[in-house]
Amino acid sequence: MVSAEQNNDNVVRGVPFGRNFGRCPGCGSRSIVPIIYGYPTVETVLQAHRDELHLGGCYVTGDDPQFRCRGCGTNW
């Protein structure tokens, strides 16, 4: 699971850029974004508005989906 708190050279507030997320299990699309959990920062809200990530909410259960398909909306 990707946390909104992580930060390193290839990750901007939890979003791993340049990574291949594979294909959607629902429709086969490669148009996939990571789902970010935790209280969003201004930066992550702006990224969500640009459809670079999906905000998954503040509550983390430990069994939350990590990716969302831009095409069909499937989460996994």
Contacts in CASP RR format, 6 or more apart in sequence:
PFRMAT RR
TARGET T0000
AUTHOR 0000-0000-0000
METHOD contacts of the structure
MODEL  1
MVSAEQNNDNVVRGVPFGRNFGRCPGCGSRSIVPIIYGYPTVETVLQAHR
DELHLGGCYVTGDDPQFRCRGCGTNW
1 37 0 8 1.000
1 60 0 8 1.000
1 62 0 8 1.000
1 64 0 8 1.000
1 66 0 8 1.000
2 14 0 8 1.000
2 15 0 8 1.000
2 16 0 8 1.000
2 34 0 8 1.000
2 35 0 8 1.000
2 36 0 8 1.000
2 37 0 8 1.000
2 66 0 8 1.000
3 14 0 8 1.000
3 36 0 8 1.000
3 37 0 8 1.000
3 38 0 8 1.000
4 13 0 8 1.000
4 14 0 8 1.000
4 36 0 8 1.000
4 37 0 8 1.000
4 38 0 8 1.000
4 39 0 8 1.000
4 40 0 8 1.000
4 41 0 8 1.000
4 44 0 8 1.000
5 14 0 8 1.000
5 38 0 8 1.000
6 13 0 8 1.000
6 14 0 8 1.000
7 13 0 8 1.000
7 14 0 8 1.000
10 16 0 8 1.000
10 17 0 8 1.000
10 18 0 8 1.000
10 19 0 8 1.000
11 17 0 8 1.000
12 43 0 8 1.000
12 47 0 8 1.000
13 36 0 8 1.000
13 41 0 8 1.000
13 43 0 8 1.000
13 44 0 8 1.000
13 47 0 8 1.000
14 34 0 8 1.000
14 36 0 8 1.000
14 44 0 8 1.000
15 34 0 8 1.000
15 36 0 8 1.000
15 44 0 8 1.000
15 47 0 8 1.000
15 52 0 8 1.000
15 53 0 8 1.000
16 34 0 8 1.000
21 30 0 8 1.000
21 32 0 8 1.000
21 33 0 8 1.000
21 34 0 8 1.000
21 67 0 8 1.000
22 30 0 8 1.000
22 32 0 8 1.000
23 29 0 8 1.000
23 30 0 8 1.000
23 32 0 8 1.000
24 30 0 8 1.000
24 31 0 8 1.000
24 32 0 8 1.000
24 69 0 8 1.000
24 71 0 8 1.000
24 72 0 8 1.000
24 74 0 8 1.000
24 76 0 8 1.000
25 74 0 8 1.000
25 76 0 8 1.000
26 69 0 8 1.000
26 72 0 8 1.000
26 74 0 8 1.000
27 69 0 8 1.000
27 71 0 8 1.000
27 72 0 8 1.000
27 74 0 8 1.000
28 69 0 8 1.000
29 69 0 8 1.000
29 70 0 8 1.000
29 71 0 8 1.000
29 72 0 8 1.000
31 69 0 8 1.000
31 70 0 8 1.000
31 71 0 8 1.000
32 67 0 8 1.000
32 68 0 8 1.000
32 69 0 8 1.000
32 70 0 8 1.000
33 51 0 8 1.000
33 52 0 8 1.000
33 53 0 8 1.000
33 54 0 8 1.000
33 67 0 8 1.000
33 68 0 8 1.000
33 70 0 8 1.000
34 53 0 8 1.000
34 54 0 8 1.000
34 66 0 8 1.000
34 67 0 8 1.000
34 68 0 8 1.000
35 53 0 8 1.000
35 54 0 8 1.000
35 55 0 8 1.000
35 56 0 8 1.000
35 64 0 8 1.000
35 65 0 8 1.000
35 66 0 8 1.000
35 67 0 8 1.000
35 68 0 8 1.000
35 75 0 8 1.000
36 44 0 8 1.000
36 48 0 8 1.000
36 53 0 8 1.000
36 54 0 8 1.000
36 55 0 8 1.000
36 56 0 8 1.000
37 56 0 8 1.000
37 57 0 8 1.000
37 58 0 8 1.000
37 59 0 8 1.000
37 60 0 8 1.000
37 64 0 8 1.000
38 56 0 8 1.000
38 57 0 8 1.000
38 58 0 8 1.000
38 60 0 8 1.000
39 58 0 8 1.000
40 48 0 8 1.000
40 55 0 8 1.000
40 57 0 8 1.000
44 53 0 8 1.000
44 55 0 8 1.000
45 55 0 8 1.000
47 53 0 8 1.000
48 54 0 8 1.000
48 55 0 8 1.000
51 70 0 8 1.000
54 68 0 8 1.000
54 75 0 8 1.000
56 64 0 8 1.000
65 75 0 8 1.000
65 76 0 8 1.000
66 76 0 8 1.000
67 75 0 8 1.000
67 76 0 8 1.000
68 74 0 8 1.000
68 75 0 8 1.000
69 75 0 8 1.000
END
